[in-house]
Amino acid sequence: MEARSIDDRMKARIQLVEEHIRLENLHNLDGILGTFGPDARYDDEPWGDHRVGRDQVRLYYEQLLTAAPDLQQCKTSIRD
């Protein structure tokens, strides 16, 4: 099996980020968690909030979406 090119991997990652943003905007908690791998981790660096494991990441998003029920994310750019 041939390894995927760097461009293909980058495109796949960008698609995943775009899907994650879309699901955040829908406040679709199960969908959001589906964009994380089995070893989910979320780091909110500005607040020093670090969540390790699917249960902790779920709790983070439950708290976020409850605290900000009209939260909408937008993509402003993609960095290389």
KELO-907288 format. One line per field, with one value per residue: residue number from 1; residue in three letters; x, z, y of N, C-alpha, C, O in turn. Coordinates in Angstrom, 1 decimal, padded with zeros to 4 digits, m for minus. Example, Ala and Ser with C-alpha at 12.3 -4.5 7.8 and 13.67 -1.06 7.14 Angstrom:
% KELO-907288
seq c(1,2)
type c(Ala,Ser)
n_c1 c(013.2,012.8)
n_c3 c(007.8,007.1)
n_c2 c(m005.7,m002.2)
ca_c1 c(012.3,013.7)
ca_c3 c(007.8,007.1)
ca_c2 c(m004.5,m001.1)
c_c1 c(013.2,012.9)
c_c3 c(007.8,007.9)
c_c2 c(m003.3,000.0)
o_c1 c(014.2,013.4)
o_c3 c(008.5,008.0)
o_c2 c(m003.3,001.1)
***
This chain:
% KELO-907288
seq c(1,2,3,4,5,6,7,8,9,10,11,12,13,14,15,16,17,18,19,20,21,22,23,24,25,26,27,28,29,30,31,32,33,34,35,36,37,38,39,40,41,42,43,44,45,46,47,48,49,50,51,52,53,54,55,56,57,58,59,60,61,62,63,64,65,66,67,68,69,70,71,72,73,74,75,76,77,78,79,80)
type c(Met,Glu,Ala,Arg,Ser,Ile,Asp,Asp,Arg,Met,Lys,Ala,Arg,Ile,Gln,Leu,Val,Glu,Glu,His,Ile,Arg,Leu,Glu,Asn,Leu,His,Asn,Leu,Asp,Gly,Ile,Leu,Gly,Thr,Phe,Gly,Pro,Asp,Ala,Arg,Tyr,Asp,Asp,Glu,Pro,Trp,Gly,Asp,His,Arg,Val,Gly,Arg,Asp,Gln,Val,Arg,Leu,Tyr,Tyr,Glu,Gln,Leu,Leu,Thr,Ala,Ala,Pro,Asp,Leu,Gln,Gln,Cys,Lys,Thr,Ser,Ile,Arg,Asp)
n_c1 c(000.8,000.6,002.0,000.1,000.4,001.9,000.4,m002.1,m002.6,m002.6,m004.8,m006.9,m006.7,m007.4,m010.0,m011.2,m010.9,m012.6,m015.0,m015.2,m015.5,m018.0,m019.7,m019.4,m020.7,m023.2,m023.8,m023.5,m022.9,m022.1,m021.2,m019.1,m017.3,m016.8,m014.9,m012.5,m009.8,m009.2,m007.7,m008.6,m007.9,m008.1,m006.8,m007.0,m005.3,m005.1,m006.7,m005.5,m006.6,m006.8,m007.8,m008.0,m008.7,m011.8,m014.1,m013.5,m013.1,m015.6,m017.1,m015.9,m016.9,m019.7,m019.9,m019.0,m020.8,m023.2,m022.7,m022.4,m024.7,m025.3,m023.0,m020.8,m018.4,m015.9,m013.9,m011.0,m008.6,m006.2,m003.3,000.0)
n_c3 c(000.0,m000.8,000.7,001.8,000.2,001.5,000.8,000.5,003.1,004.4,003.2,004.1,006.9,007.0,006.1,008.2,010.3,009.3,009.3,012.1,013.0,011.8,013.1,015.7,015.4,015.0,017.4,018.0,020.0,020.0,017.4,017.4,019.2,017.6,015.9,017.2,018.0,019.4,021.6,022.9,023.5,024.7,024.7,026.0,025.8,026.4,028.8,030.4,030.5,030.4,029.0,029.2,027.7,026.5,028.1,029.6,027.6,026.4,028.7,028.8,026.3,026.8,029.0,027.7,025.6,027.0,028.5,026.5,024.6,022.1,020.7,017.9,015.7,013.5,010.6,009.9,008.5,007.0,008.1,006.8)
n_c2 c(m001.2,002.2,005.0,007.9,011.1,014.1,016.3,015.1,014.2,016.7,017.9,016.2,016.6,019.4,019.2,017.7,019.6,021.6,020.3,019.8,022.4,023.1,021.3,022.2,024.6,023.8,022.8,020.1,017.7,014.9,014.7,016.5,015.2,013.0,013.9,013.8,011.7,008.4,008.8,011.3,014.7,018.0,021.2,024.2,026.7,029.6,029.8,027.9,025.4,022.0,019.1,015.7,012.7,011.1,011.5,013.7,015.6,015.7,016.7,019.3,020.4,020.2,022.0,024.3,024.7,025.0,027.3,029.2,029.4,030.4,030.3,030.6,029.5,030.7,030.2,031.8,031.7,029.4,028.0,027.2)
ca_c1 c(000.0,001.4,001.7,m000.5,001.3,001.8,m000.7,m003.4,m002.8,m003.0,m006.2,m007.7,m006.7,m008.2,m011.4,m011.6,m011.0,m013.8,m016.1,m015.3,m016.1,m019.4,m020.4,m019.4,m021.7,m024.5,m023.8,m023.7,m021.8,m021.6,m020.5,m017.8,m016.5,m016.4,m013.7,m011.4,m009.3,m009.5,m007.0,m009.0,m007.3,m008.4,m006.0,m007.5,m004.1,m005.3,m007.2,m004.8,m007.5,m006.4,m008.7,m007.5,m009.7,m013.1,m015.1,m013.1,m013.3,m017.1,m017.4,m015.5,m017.8,m021.0,m019.8,m018.9,m022.1,m024.2,m022.3,m022.5,m025.6,m025.3,m021.6,m020.6,m017.0,m015.6,m012.5,m010.5,m007.5,m005.5,m001.8,000.8)
ca_c3 c(000.0,m001.0,001.7,001.3,000.1,002.5,000.4,000.8,004.6,004.8,002.8,005.0,008.2,006.8,006.0,009.5,011.1,008.8,009.8,013.5,013.2,011.4,014.2,016.9,015.2,015.2,018.8,017.9,020.8,019.6,016.2,017.8,019.8,016.6,015.2,018.0,018.0,020.6,022.8,022.8,024.4,024.4,025.4,025.9,026.4,027.1,030.1,031.1,030.8,029.7,029.2,028.7,027.6,025.9,029.0,029.9,026.4,026.4,029.7,028.3,025.4,027.5,029.7,026.8,024.8,028.0,028.9,025.4,023.7,020.7,020.2,016.6,015.3,012.1,010.1,009.2,007.7,007.2,008.0,006.2)
ca_c2 c(000.0,003.4,006.1,009.1,012.2,015.1,017.1,014.4,014.3,018.0,018.1,015.4,017.3,020.6,018.8,017.4,020.8,022.3,019.5,020.1,023.8,023.0,020.6,023.1,025.6,023.1,022.4,018.7,017.2,013.6,014.9,017.1,014.2,012.1,014.5,013.5,010.3,007.6,009.4,012.7,015.7,019.4,022.1,025.6,027.3,030.9,029.6,026.9,024.3,020.9,018.0,014.4,011.6,011.4,012.0,015.1,016.5,015.8,017.6,020.6,020.9,020.4,023.2,025.4,024.9,025.5,028.6,030.0,028.7,031.0,030.3,030.3,029.6,030.9,030.0,033.0,031.3,028.1,028.2,026.1)
c_c1 c(000.9,001.0,001.1,000.5,001.0,000.6,m002.0,m003.6,m003.2,m004.4,m007.2,m007.8,m007.5,m009.7,m012.0,m011.8,m012.3,m015.0,m016.3,m015.9,m017.6,m020.2,m020.4,m020.6,m023.1,m024.8,m024.1,m022.6,m021.3,m020.8,m019.1,m016.9,m016.0,m015.2,m012.4,m011.0,m009.6,m008.8,m007.3,m008.3,m007.7,m007.6,m006.5,m006.4,m004.3,m005.8,m006.5,m005.6,m007.2,m007.2,m008.2,m008.5,m011.0,m014.1,m014.8,m013.4,m014.9,m017.6,m017.1,m016.5,m019.2,m021.0,m019.8,m020.2,m023.2,m023.9,m022.5,m023.4,m025.7,m023.9,m021.5,m019.1,m016.9,m014.1,m012.1,m009.3,m007.0,m004.1,m001.1,001.6)
c_c3 c(000.0,000.1,001.0,001.2,001.3,002.1,000.7,002.3,005.0,004.4,003.7,006.4,008.1,006.8,007.4,010.4,010.6,009.3,011.3,013.7,012.8,012.5,015.4,016.6,015.2,016.6,018.9,018.7,020.4,018.3,016.5,018.3,018.7,015.8,016.0,017.9,019.3,021.8,022.8,023.9,023.8,025.3,025.1,026.6,027.0,028.5,030.9,031.4,029.8,030.0,028.5,028.8,027.1,026.9,029.4,028.8,026.2,027.4,029.3,027.4,025.9,028.2,028.8,026.1,025.7,028.3,027.8,024.3,022.3,020.1,018.7,016.3,013.8,011.8,009.4,008.3,008.0,007.1,007.4,007.3)
c_c2 c(001.2,004.4,007.3,010.2,013.2,016.0,016.4,014.4,015.6,018.3,017.4,016.1,018.6,020.3,018.4,018.6,021.6,021.6,019.7,021.4,023.7,022.3,021.4,024.1,025.0,022.7,020.9,018.0,015.9,013.8,015.5,016.1,013.2,012.7,014.3,012.0,009.6,008.1,010.9,013.5,017.1,020.3,023.6,026.4,028.7,030.8,028.6,025.7,023.2,019.7,016.8,013.3,012.0,012.0,013.4,016.1,016.7,016.8,019.1,021.2,021.0,021.7,024.4,025.7,025.4,026.9,029.6,029.4,029.2,031.0,029.8,030.5,030.0,030.7,031.3,032.7,029.9,028.4,027.0,025.5)
o_c1 c(001.8,m000.2,001.4,001.4,m000.1,m000.2,m003.0,m004.8,m004.1,m005.2,m008.2,m008.9,m008.3,m010.5,m013.1,m012.8,m013.1,m016.0,m017.4,m016.8,m018.4,m021.3,m021.4,m021.3,m024.1,m025.9,m024.8,m021.5,m020.0,m019.8,m018.1,m015.7,m014.9,m014.6,m011.4,m011.9,m010.2,m009.3,m006.4,m008.0,m007.7,m007.6,m006.3,m006.5,m003.8,m005.5,m006.8,m005.4,m007.2,m007.3,m007.8,m009.1,m011.4,m014.8,m015.7,m013.8,m015.3,m018.4,m017.9,m017.0,m020.0,m021.9,m020.5,m020.6,m024.1,m024.8,m022.8,m022.9,m026.2,m023.7,m022.1,m018.6,m017.8,m013.3,m012.8,m009.1,m007.3,m003.6,m001.6,002.3)
o_c3 c(000.8,000.3,m000.1,002.1,001.9,003.0,001.2,002.7,005.9,005.2,004.1,007.0,009.0,007.4,007.7,011.1,011.5,009.6,011.8,014.6,013.5,012.8,016.2,017.6,015.5,017.0,019.8,018.1,020.4,018.1,015.9,017.9,018.8,015.0,015.5,017.6,020.2,022.9,022.7,025.0,022.6,026.5,024.0,027.7,028.1,029.4,032.1,032.4,028.6,031.2,027.3,029.8,027.2,026.5,029.6,029.0,025.9,027.2,029.6,027.5,025.5,028.1,029.0,026.0,025.3,028.4,028.0,023.3,021.4,019.1,018.3,016.5,013.1,012.6,008.5,007.4,009.0,006.1,007.6,007.0)
o_c2 c(001.3,004.6,007.6,010.3,013.2,016.4,017.1,014.6,015.8,018.9,017.9,016.2,018.9,020.9,018.7,018.7,022.1,022.2,019.8,021.5,024.3,022.8,021.3,024.4,025.8,022.3,020.4,017.7,015.7,013.1,015.1,016.0,012.6,011.9,014.6,011.2,010.2,007.9,011.7,013.1,017.3,020.2,024.0,026.8,028.9,031.6,028.3,025.0,023.3,019.3,016.8,013.1,013.2,012.9,014.2,017.2,017.8,017.7,020.0,022.3,022.0,022.5,025.4,026.9,026.0,027.7,030.8,028.9,028.5,031.7,028.9,031.6,029.7,031.0,031.8,033.5,029.3,029.0,025.9,024.6)
***
